[in-house]
Amino acid sequence: MLDLLVQNATLPDGRSGMSIAVQGGRIIEVTAGLDAPAAEKLDAQGLLVAPHFVDPHFHMDATLSYGLPRVNQSGTLLEGIALWGELKPLLTAEALIERALAYCDWAVAKGLLAIRSHVDTSDPSLLAVDALLEVKRRVAPYLDLQLVAFPQDGVLRSPGGVDNLKRALDLGLDVVGGIPHFERTMADGAASVKLLCELAAERGLPVDMHCDESDDPLSRHIETLAFEAQRLGLHGRVTGSHCTSMHSMDNYYVSKLLPLIAEAGVSVIANPLINITLQGRHDSYPKRRGMTRVPELMAQGVNVAFGHDCVMDPWYGMGSGDMLEVAHMGLHVAQMTSQRGIRQCFDAVTVNAAKVFGLDGYGLETGCDASFVLLQARDPVEAIRLRATRLKVYRKGRLLAETPAATAALHLADRPAATAWMHPKN
Ligand SMILES: [Zn+2]
């Protein structure tokens, strides 16, 4: 007897009437119209079953701290960093853990079951590192948390930056981070990229660097990152996050840069909610959008994922752990409004993000983990349009979260009472 049998599901690739058979936490068969004895049966009623959402770029040490100790007035990245600097001496491990765990609850409710979070290693006490390692242990039964050693104050710029980062890696962080555009000079930025990539190569770790998060068309750190990835043989293990300067770069230069990124096997993460908010703040009008060149990168064969980056912290006062909101903003800012483009934005918060994460057993195929979400939508396009309700969230065959369907009860004159959700045929 099966543990779980999902029937009448529509899959992201468009196949409908599909059954997903689950045994021992894994998918053992995906086929049309299967019926078999099962401990639990779920009739998807033609709605979309998708692999769970993955957030490849987040800052869990800062999340839910909005307003502590004050709100970002200018809305810029730099004031956010300064504000985080004011908050750091006030942080306690208990409060940080409590906020992070609360966020993980939100995430699970939204079908977000894997998060790559950067954690600031600049403070010599490594308080945030210890706290997030504790969070990682506590959420392990229901959420995959991957931690990036992130020298927020600049690995070269801040005193003891390199040593603090190495000690954080020794404690068991998973990925080497960096912030070359925050170093004092372009040369120092490039030196930090080289140093951090060499450190990752020595330790056999992946790299995920905040890269060129500015509107400076001459910021060139993604170029250095791709070059180092190739030089050190880190193909497929390196990610450039943000890369917003690419928005403002000269087109000729970009035509040379994109093939380098593709050849080096470097993934790129755009953070649409945050960069539409933070970038362009020094512009009058017109204001630049400040998101990296998503469709052009994808067309070059680069793996591009979307991250949430921030939820209610010194940089961003909005957010709820909803990766469909991220995809929704991404497709608007990138003007990826074709059916194909919208589906690519869905991939950016699911399969592409899982590739950045290096998640084993991800997907809806035989042998994959039975970790999926039933959405109140008929396909990925509708899921993004409606930021569809996550009716049920499963991880390894176990039900983790349920949300009632979103419907409106209508009481209209001269018409019988009715319910509606925002689907054209309903
Ligand atoms: Zn970030």
Boltz pocket constraint, residues with backbone or C-beta under 6 A from the ligand:
constraints:
  - pocket:
      binder: B
      contacts: [[A, 57], [A, 58], [A, 59], [A, 118], [A, 210], [A, 241], [A, 309]]
      max_distance: 6.0
